[in-house]
Amino acid sequence: MAAAIEVGVVCIKTKGREAGRKAVIVDIEKGFAIIDGLNVKRKKCNIFHLFPTGKRVSLKKGAKHEEVLNALKGGK
């Protein structure tokens, strides 16, 4: 993998209905990541179904959807 799986890392989903879409890791649970993004609903996702891009946004653990959108758009 290109980068570590941790909060704030921008990933691309590799499996499922939303494959190919960008998402941000908002929280980590045992073997799963909670992801959220512009075209991705907040959900639990297997970490092996994510490809980290190496990019990172500044987010706190459990950030709200609006905070994720602002971080992805480059706002504060």
Gaussian input, Z-matrix of N, CA and C with variables (Angstrom, degrees):
# hf/3-21g

backbone

0 1
 N
 C     1     B1
 C     2     B2     1     A1
 N     3     B3     2     A2     1     D1
 C     4     B4     3     A3     2     D2
 C     5     B5     4     A4     3     D3
 N     6     B6     5     A5     4     D4
 C     7     B7     6     A6     5     D5
 C     8     B8     7     A7     6     D6
 N     9     B9     8     A8     7     D7
 C    10    B10     9     A9     8     D8
 C    11    B11    10    A10     9     D9
 N    12    B12    11    A11    10    D10
 C    13    B13    12    A12    11    D11
 C    14    B14    13    A13    12    D12
 N    15    B15    14    A14    13    D13
 C    16    B16    15    A15    14    D14
 C    17    B17    16    A16    15    D15
 N    18    B18    17    A17    16    D16
 C    19    B19    18    A18    17    D17
 C    20    B20    19    A19    18    D18
 N    21    B21    20    A20    19    D19
 C    22    B22    21    A21    20    D20
 C    23    B23    22    A22    21    D21
 N    24    B24    23    A23    22    D22
 C    25    B25    24    A24    23    D23
 C    26    B26    25    A25    24    D24
 N    27    B27    26    A26    25    D25
 C    28    B28    27    A27    26    D26
 C    29    B29    28    A28    27    D27
 N    30    B30    29    A29    28    D28
 C    31    B31    30    A30    29    D29
 C    32    B32    31    A31    30    D30
 N    33    B33    32    A32    31    D31
 C    34    B34    33    A33    32    D32
 C    35    B35    34    A34    33    D33
 N    36    B36    35    A35    34    D34
 C    37    B37    36    A36    35    D35
 C    38    B38    37    A37    36    D36
 N    39    B39    38    A38    37    D37
 C    40    B40    39    A39    38    D38
 C    41    B41    40    A40    39    D39
 N    42    B42    41    A41    40    D40
 C    43    B43    42    A42    41    D41
 C    44    B44    43    A43    42    D42
 N    45    B45    44    A44    43    D43
 C    46    B46    45    A45    44    D44
 C    47    B47    46    A46    45    D45
 N    48    B48    47    A47    46    D46
 C    49    B49    48    A48    47    D47
 C    50    B50    49    A49    48    D48
 N    51    B51    50    A50    49    D49
 C    52    B52    51    A51    50    D50
 C    53    B53    52    A52    51    D51
 N    54    B54    53    A53    52    D52
 C    55    B55    54    A54    53    D53
 C    56    B56    55    A55    54    D54
 N    57    B57    56    A56    55    D55
 C    58    B58    57    A57    56    D56
 C    59    B59    58    A58    57    D57
 N    60    B60    59    A59    58    D58
 C    61    B61    60    A60    59    D59
 C    62    B62    61    A61    60    D60
 N    63    B63    62    A62    61    D61
 C    64    B64    63    A63    62    D62
 C    65    B65    64    A64    63    D63
 N    66    B66    65    A65    64    D64
 C    67    B67    66    A66    65    D65
 C    68    B68    67    A67    66    D66
 N    69    B69    68    A68    67    D67
 C    70    B70    69    A69    68    D68
 C    71    B71    70    A70    69    D69
 N    72    B72    71    A71    70    D70
 C    73    B73    72    A72    71    D71
 C    74    B74    73    A73    72    D72
 N    75    B75    74    A74    73    D73
 C    76    B76    75    A75    74    D74
 C    77    B77    76    A76    75    D75
 N    78    B78    77    A77    76    D76
 C    79    B79    78    A78    77    D77
 C    80    B80    79    A79    78    D78
 N    81    B81    80    A80    79    D79
 C    82    B82    81    A81    80    D80
 C    83    B83    82    A82    81    D81
 N    84    B84    83    A83    82    D82
 C    85    B85    84    A84    83    D83
 C    86    B86    85    A85    84    D84
 N    87    B87    86    A86    85    D85
 C    88    B88    87    A87    86    D86
 C    89    B89    88    A88    87    D87
 N    90    B90    89    A89    88    D88
 C    91    B91    90    A90    89    D89
 C    92    B92    91    A91    90    D90
 N    93    B93    92    A92    91    D91
 C    94    B94    93    A93    92    D92
 C    95    B95    94    A94    93    D93
 N    96    B96    95    A95    94    D94
 C    97    B97    96    A96    95    D95
 C    98    B98    97    A97    96    D96
 N    99    B99    98    A98    97    D97
 C   100   B100    99    A99    98    D98
 C   101   B101   100   A100    99    D99
 N   102   B102   101   A101   100   D100
 C   103   B103   102   A102   101   D101
 C   104   B104   103   A103   102   D102
 N   105   B105   104   A104   103   D103
 C   106   B106   105   A105   104   D104
 C   107   B107   106   A106   105   D105
 N   108   B108   107   A107   106   D106
 C   109   B109   108   A108   107   D107
 C   110   B110   109   A109   108   D108
 N   111   B111   110   A110   109   D109
 C   112   B112   111   A111   110   D110
 C   113   B113   112   A112   111   D111
 N   114   B114   113   A113   112   D112
 C   115   B115   114   A114   113   D113
 C   116   B116   115   A115   114   D114
 N   117   B117   116   A116   115   D115
 C   118   B118   117   A117   116   D116
 C   119   B119   118   A118   117   D117
 N   120   B120   119   A119   118   D118
 C   121   B121   120   A120   119   D119
 C   122   B122   121   A121   120   D120
 N   123   B123   122   A122   121   D121
 C   124   B124   123   A123   122   D122
 C   125   B125   124   A124   123   D123
 N   126   B126   125   A125   124   D124
 C   127   B127   126   A126   125   D125
 C   128   B128   127   A127   126   D126
 N   129   B129   128   A128   127   D127
 C   130   B130   129   A129   128   D128
 C   131   B131   130   A130   129   D129
 N   132   B132   131   A131   130   D130
 C   133   B133   132   A132   131   D131
 C   134   B134   133   A133   132   D132
 N   135   B135   134   A134   133   D133
 C   136   B136   135   A135   134   D134
 C   137   B137   136   A136   135   D135
 N   138   B138   137   A137   136   D136
 C   139   B139   138   A138   137   D137
 C   140   B140   139   A139   138   D138
 N   141   B141   140   A140   139   D139
 C   142   B142   141   A141   140   D140
 C   143   B143   142   A142   141   D141
 N   144   B144   143   A143   142   D142
 C   145   B145   144   A144   143   D143
 C   146   B146   145   A145   144   D144
 N   147   B147   146   A146   145   D145
 C   148   B148   147   A147   146   D146
 C   149   B149   148   A148   147   D147
 N   150   B150   149   A149   148   D148
 C   151   B151   150   A150   149   D149
 C   152   B152   151   A151   150   D150
 N   153   B153   152   A152   151   D151
 C   154   B154   153   A153   152   D152
 C   155   B155   154   A154   153   D153
 N   156   B156   155   A155   154   D154
 C   157   B157   156   A156   155   D155
 C   158   B158   157   A157   156   D156
 N   159   B159   158   A158   157   D157
 C   160   B160   159   A159   158   D158
 C   161   B161   160   A160   159   D159
 N   162   B162   161   A161   160   D160
 C   163   B163   162   A162   161   D161
 C   164   B164   163   A163   162   D162
 N   165   B165   164   A164   163   D163
 C   166   B166   165   A165   164   D164
 C   167   B167   166   A166   165   D165
 N   168   B168   167   A167   166   D166
 C   169   B169   168   A168   167   D167
 C   170   B170   169   A169   168   D168
 N   171   B171   170   A170   169   D169
 C   172   B172   171   A171   170   D170
 C   173   B173   172   A172   171   D171
 N   174   B174   173   A173   172   D172
 C   175   B175   174   A174   173   D173
 C   176   B176   175   A175   174   D174
 N   177   B177   176   A176   175   D175
 C   178   B178   177   A177   176   D176
 C   179   B179   178   A178   177   D177
 N   180   B180   179   A179   178   D178
 C   181   B181   180   A180   179   D179
 C   182   B182   181   A181   180   D180
 N   183   B183   182   A182   181   D181
 C   184   B184   183   A183   182   D182
 C   185   B185   184   A184   183   D183
 N   186   B186   185   A185   184   D184
 C   187   B187   186   A186   185   D185
 C   188   B188   187   A187   186   D186
 N   189   B189   188   A188   187   D187
 C   190   B190   189   A189   188   D188
 C   191   B191   190   A190   189   D189
 N   192   B192   191   A191   190   D190
 C   193   B193   192   A192   191   D191
 C   194   B194   193   A193   192   D192
 N   195   B195   194   A194   193   D193
 C   196   B196   195   A195   194   D194
 C   197   B197   196   A196   195   D195
 N   198   B198   197   A197   196   D196
 C   199   B199   198   A198   197   D197
 C   200   B200   199   A199   198   D198
 N   201   B201   200   A200   199   D199
 C   202   B202   201   A201   200   D200
 C   203   B203   202   A202   201   D201
 N   204   B204   203   A203   202   D202
 C   205   B205   204   A204   203   D203
 C   206   B206   205   A205   204   D204
 N   207   B207   206   A206   205   D205
 C   208   B208   207   A207   206   D206
 C   209   B209   208   A208   207   D207
 N   210   B210   209   A209   208   D208
 C   211   B211   210   A210   209   D209
 C   212   B212   211   A211   210   D210
 N   213   B213   212   A212   211   D211
 C   214   B214   213   A213   212   D212
 C   215   B215   214   A214   213   D213
 N   216   B216   215   A215   214   D214
 C   217   B217   216   A216   215   D215
 C   218   B218   217   A217   216   D216
 N   219   B219   218   A218   217   D217
 C   220   B220   219   A219   218   D218
 C   221   B221   220   A220   219   D219
 N   222   B222   221   A221   220   D220
 C   223   B223   222   A222   221   D221
 C   224   B224   223   A223   222   D222
 N   225   B225   224   A224   223   D223
 C   226   B226   225   A225   224   D224
 C   227   B227   226   A226   225   D225

   B1=1.4504
   B2=1.5223
   B3=1.3173
   B4=1.4582
   B5=1.5245
   B6=1.3089
   B7=1.4632
   B8=1.5200
   B9=1.3145
   B10=1.4580
   B11=1.5185
   B12=1.3072
   B13=1.4641
   B14=1.5219
   B15=1.3337
   B16=1.4577
   B17=1.5211
   B18=1.3219
   B19=1.4632
   B20=1.5267
   B21=1.3324
   B22=1.4537
   B23=1.5169
   B24=1.3175
   B25=1.4605
   B26=1.5314
   B27=1.3303
   B28=1.4606
   B29=1.5276
   B30=1.3291
   B31=1.4682
   B32=1.5172
   B33=1.3151
   B34=1.4550
   B35=1.5208
   B36=1.3330
   B37=1.4690
   B38=1.5160
   B39=1.3217
   B40=1.4614
   B41=1.5206
   B42=1.3098
   B43=1.4658
   B44=1.5190
   B45=1.3061
   B46=1.4530
   B47=1.5105
   B48=1.2811
   B49=1.4550
   B50=1.5252
   B51=1.3153
   B52=1.4647
   B53=1.5224
   B54=1.3191
   B55=1.4667
   B56=1.5274
   B57=1.3259
   B58=1.4598
   B59=1.5191
   B60=1.3067
   B61=1.4633
   B62=1.5224
   B63=1.3341
   B64=1.4628
   B65=1.5214
   B66=1.3214
   B67=1.4546
   B68=1.5262
   B69=1.3115
   B70=1.4594
   B71=1.5194
   B72=1.3117
   B73=1.4628
   B74=1.5205
   B75=1.3418
   B76=1.4527
   B77=1.5277
   B78=1.3148
   B79=1.4594
   B80=1.5214
   B81=1.3161
   B82=1.4623
   B83=1.5203
   B84=1.3164
   B85=1.4602
   B86=1.5195
   B87=1.2738
   B88=1.4592
   B89=1.5352
   B90=1.3434
   B91=1.4520
   B92=1.5202
   B93=1.3179
   B94=1.4581
   B95=1.5200
   B96=1.3254
   B97=1.4588
   B98=1.5156
   B99=1.3136
   B100=1.4604
   B101=1.5247
   B102=1.3324
   B103=1.4595
   B104=1.5178
   B105=1.3321
   B106=1.4571
   B107=1.5160
   B108=1.3370
   B109=1.4492
   B110=1.5090
   B111=1.3213
   B112=1.4593
   B113=1.5207
   B114=1.3143
   B115=1.4685
   B116=1.5192
   B117=1.3212
   B118=1.4663
   B119=1.5241
   B120=1.3223
   B121=1.4588
   B122=1.5246
   B123=1.3237
   B124=1.4651
   B125=1.5250
   B126=1.3242
   B127=1.4600
   B128=1.5156
   B129=1.3087
   B130=1.4572
   B131=1.5174
   B132=1.3416
   B133=1.4585
   B134=1.5331
   B135=1.2963
   B136=1.4601
   B137=1.5254
   B138=1.3348
   B139=1.4695
   B140=1.5240
   B141=1.3145
   B142=1.4683
   B143=1.5322
   B144=1.3248
   B145=1.4604
   B146=1.5259
   B147=1.3407
   B148=1.4561
   B149=1.5225
   B150=1.3348
   B151=1.4623
   B152=1.5262
   B153=1.3495
   B154=1.4613
   B155=1.5280
   B156=1.3400
   B157=1.4595
   B158=1.5205
   B159=1.3161
   B160=1.4567
   B161=1.5268
   B162=1.3291
   B163=1.4599
   B164=1.5114
   B165=1.3214
   B166=1.4449
   B167=1.5191
   B168=1.3087
   B169=1.4542
   B170=1.5216
   B171=1.3047
   B172=1.4579
   B173=1.5254
   B174=1.3191
   B175=1.4658
   B176=1.5183
   B177=1.3227
   B178=1.4542
   B179=1.5229
   B180=1.3087
   B181=1.4598
   B182=1.5273
   B183=1.3326
   B184=1.4592
   B185=1.5194
   B186=1.3217
   B187=1.4692
   B188=1.5289
   B189=1.3222
   B190=1.4647
   B191=1.5276
   B192=1.3281
   B193=1.4597
   B194=1.5369
   B195=1.3174
   B196=1.4611
   B197=1.5235
   B198=1.3321
   B199=1.4630
   B200=1.5288
   B201=1.3154
   B202=1.4635
   B203=1.5251
   B204=1.3329
   B205=1.4514
   B206=1.5199
   B207=1.3319
   B208=1.4618
   B209=1.5231
   B210=1.3163
   B211=1.4682
   B212=1.5329
   B213=1.3313
   B214=1.4654
   B215=1.5198
   B216=1.3232
   B217=1.4673
   B218=1.5207
   B219=1.3370
   B220=1.4527
   B221=1.5117
   B222=1.3245
   B223=1.4562
   B224=1.5072
   B225=1.3141
   B226=1.4681
   B227=1.4793
   A1=109.71
   A2=115.60
   A3=121.61
   A4=112.54
   A5=118.11
   A6=121.40
   A7=108.97
   A8=114.85
   A9=120.12
   A10=110.51
   A11=115.75
   A12=121.31
   A13=106.64
   A14=116.09
   A15=121.38
   A16=109.74
   A17=116.22
   A18=121.82
   A19=110.43
   A20=115.71
   A21=121.37
   A22=114.74
   A23=117.81
   A24=121.11
   A25=109.49
   A26=115.90
   A27=121.52
   A28=107.70
   A29=115.99
   A30=121.93
   A31=110.32
   A32=114.65
   A33=121.49
   A34=107.09
   A35=116.28
   A36=120.10
   A37=108.59
   A38=116.81
   A39=121.04
   A40=112.84
   A41=117.96
   A42=121.87
   A43=109.84
   A44=115.21
   A45=120.81
   A46=113.98
   A47=114.44
   A48=123.68
   A49=112.66
   A50=117.40
   A51=121.67
   A52=112.37
   A53=117.75
   A54=122.32
   A55=109.86
   A56=115.44
   A57=121.67
   A58=113.73
   A59=117.89
   A60=121.22
   A61=111.33
   A62=115.09
   A63=121.10
   A64=110.51
   A65=114.82
   A66=122.01
   A67=108.60
   A68=115.73
   A69=121.81
   A70=108.38
   A71=116.46
   A72=120.83
   A73=108.29
   A74=115.55
   A75=121.95
   A76=111.10
   A77=117.18
   A78=122.10
   A79=108.66
   A80=116.58
   A81=122.65
   A82=108.25
   A83=115.89
   A84=122.65
   A85=107.04
   A86=117.60
   A87=124.38
   A88=112.72
   A89=117.70
   A90=122.26
   A91=115.70
   A92=116.27
   A93=121.33
   A94=110.43
   A95=115.24
   A96=121.84
   A97=107.74
   A98=116.50
   A99=121.18
   A100=105.34
   A101=116.67
   A102=120.79
   A103=110.28
   A104=115.26
   A105=122.19
   A106=106.90
   A107=116.66
   A108=119.18
   A109=112.78
   A110=115.46
   A111=121.56
   A112=111.90
   A113=117.29
   A114=122.50
   A115=111.88
   A116=116.54
   A117=121.87
   A118=107.98
   A119=116.01
   A120=120.05
   A121=109.20
   A122=116.48
   A123=120.77
   A124=107.83
   A125=115.72
   A126=119.89
   A127=110.65
   A128=114.29
   A129=121.92
   A130=107.58
   A131=116.65
   A132=121.11
   A133=109.27
   A134=116.11
   A135=121.70
   A136=108.72
   A137=117.88
   A138=119.95
   A139=112.20
   A140=117.61
   A141=120.78
   A142=111.83
   A143=117.14
   A144=121.95
   A145=111.34
   A146=116.08
   A147=122.03
   A148=110.09
   A149=115.81
   A150=121.41
   A151=107.61
   A152=117.92
   A153=119.82
   A154=111.03
   A155=116.92
   A156=121.36
   A157=112.57
   A158=118.04
   A159=121.22
   A160=111.26
   A161=117.14
   A162=121.41
   A163=108.58
   A164=114.55
   A165=119.69
   A166=109.28
   A167=117.05
   A168=122.79
   A169=108.10
   A170=115.82
   A171=121.10
   A172=109.38
   A173=115.83
   A174=122.35
   A175=109.80
   A176=115.06
   A177=120.24
   A178=108.29
   A179=116.42
   A180=122.01
   A181=109.33
   A182=116.73
   A183=122.09
   A184=113.84
   A185=117.87
   A186=121.99
   A187=111.19
   A188=115.95
   A189=121.61
   A190=110.46
   A191=115.75
   A192=121.97
   A193=111.77
   A194=117.37
   A195=121.28
   A196=111.21
   A197=117.09
   A198=121.44
   A199=110.65
   A200=116.59
   A201=121.32
   A202=109.89
   A203=117.26
   A204=121.60
   A205=111.25
   A206=117.79
   A207=121.52
   A208=111.33
   A209=117.21
   A210=121.18
   A211=110.66
   A212=117.22
   A213=120.84
   A214=112.16
   A215=116.49
   A216=120.73
   A217=112.07
   A218=117.38
   A219=120.90
   A220=114.42
   A221=117.47
   A222=121.79
   A223=111.33
   A224=116.10
   A225=119.95
   A226=112.13
   D1=151.25
   D2=-175.18
   D3=-73.76
   D4=-34.07
   D5=-177.23
   D6=-147.07
   D7=168.74
   D8=178.98
   D9=-72.44
   D10=151.74
   D11=175.66
   D12=-88.41
   D13=105.94
   D14=177.80
   D15=-151.93
   D16=168.36
   D17=-176.35
   D18=-59.34
   D19=131.73
   D20=177.43
   D21=97.99
   D22=-9.30
   D23=-179.27
   D24=-78.61
   D25=132.05
   D26=176.93
   D27=-84.22
   D28=129.07
   D29=-177.17
   D30=-127.44
   D31=164.92
   D32=171.54
   D33=-115.95
   D34=129.49
   D35=177.43
   D36=-70.57
   D37=134.83
   D38=-178.71
   D39=-107.23
   D40=-13.34
   D41=-178.11
   D42=-132.11
   D43=158.76
   D44=172.98
   D45=88.89
   D46=-174.37
   D47=-176.12
   D48=-61.93
   D49=-31.04
   D50=-177.17
   D51=-100.88
   D52=22.11
   D53=-179.47
   D54=-58.20
   D55=136.21
   D56=179.47
   D57=92.58
   D58=-6.74
   D59=-178.93
   D60=-96.05
   D61=149.48
   D62=179.64
   D63=-83.58
   D64=144.07
   D65=176.80
   D66=-147.91
   D67=162.25
   D68=177.93
   D69=-115.43
   D70=139.51
   D71=176.17
   D72=-77.57
   D73=123.38
   D74=-176.85
   D75=-102.95
   D76=-28.53
   D77=-178.50
   D78=-158.58
   D79=160.07
   D80=178.77
   D81=-124.09
   D82=131.77
   D83=172.62
   D84=-125.10
   D85=168.04
   D86=-177.40
   D87=-46.61
   D88=97.40
   D89=177.52
   D90=79.88
   D91=-1.35
   D92=-177.93
   D93=-131.19
   D94=155.31
   D95=174.22
   D96=-119.79
   D97=141.19
   D98=171.54
   D99=-90.77
   D100=121.43
   D101=-176.35
   D102=-117.49
   D103=158.65
   D104=177.88
   D105=-155.53
   D106=154.00
   D107=179.19
   D108=-173.54
   D109=-174.10
   D110=-179.50
   D111=-61.85
   D112=-53.54
   D113=-177.61
   D114=-110.44
   D115=20.82
   D116=-178.96
   D117=-128.96
   D118=126.24
   D119=176.83
   D120=-71.86
   D121=150.36
   D122=176.91
   D123=-65.08
   D124=124.83
   D125=-178.49
   D126=-160.81
   D127=165.94
   D128=174.55
   D129=-83.91
   D130=134.30
   D131=-176.14
   D132=-138.00
   D133=137.51
   D134=175.41
   D135=-59.92
   D136=133.17
   D137=-177.09
   D138=-65.43
   D139=-20.56
   D140=178.77
   D141=-80.23
   D142=-4.73
   D143=177.05
   D144=-101.56
   D145=13.97
   D146=-179.67
   D147=-123.14
   D148=141.02
   D149=174.00
   D150=-115.91
   D151=109.87
   D152=179.49
   D153=-68.15
   D154=134.63
   D155=-177.23
   D156=-85.68
   D157=-14.71
   D158=-175.67
   D159=93.47
   D160=-11.17
   D161=175.98
   D162=-87.39
   D163=155.89
   D164=-176.87
   D165=-144.47
   D166=144.98
   D167=174.49
   D168=-119.60
   D169=154.83
   D170=-177.74
   D171=-84.92
   D172=105.29
   D173=179.20
   D174=-138.06
   D175=148.92
   D176=172.15
   D177=-88.35
   D178=156.19
   D179=177.67
   D180=-58.30
   D181=129.08
   D182=178.12
   D183=79.52
   D184=23.05
   D185=-178.79
   D186=-57.18
   D187=148.86
   D188=179.48
   D189=-75.59
   D190=163.86
   D191=-177.77
   D192=-57.52
   D193=-41.87
   D194=-179.35
   D195=-62.78
   D196=-38.68
   D197=178.24
   D198=-65.30
   D199=-39.11
   D200=178.65
   D201=-63.99
   D202=-45.80
   D203=179.37
   D204=-60.84
   D205=-44.52
   D206=178.42
   D207=-61.91
   D208=-41.50
   D209=-179.69
   D210=-65.81
   D211=-40.15
   D212=179.41
   D213=-68.43
   D214=-34.12
   D215=-179.97
   D216=-82.08
   D217=-7.39
   D218=178.03
   D219=91.49
   D220=2.70
   D221=178.69
   D222=-84.78
   D223=177.62
   D224=178.92
   D225=-119.85

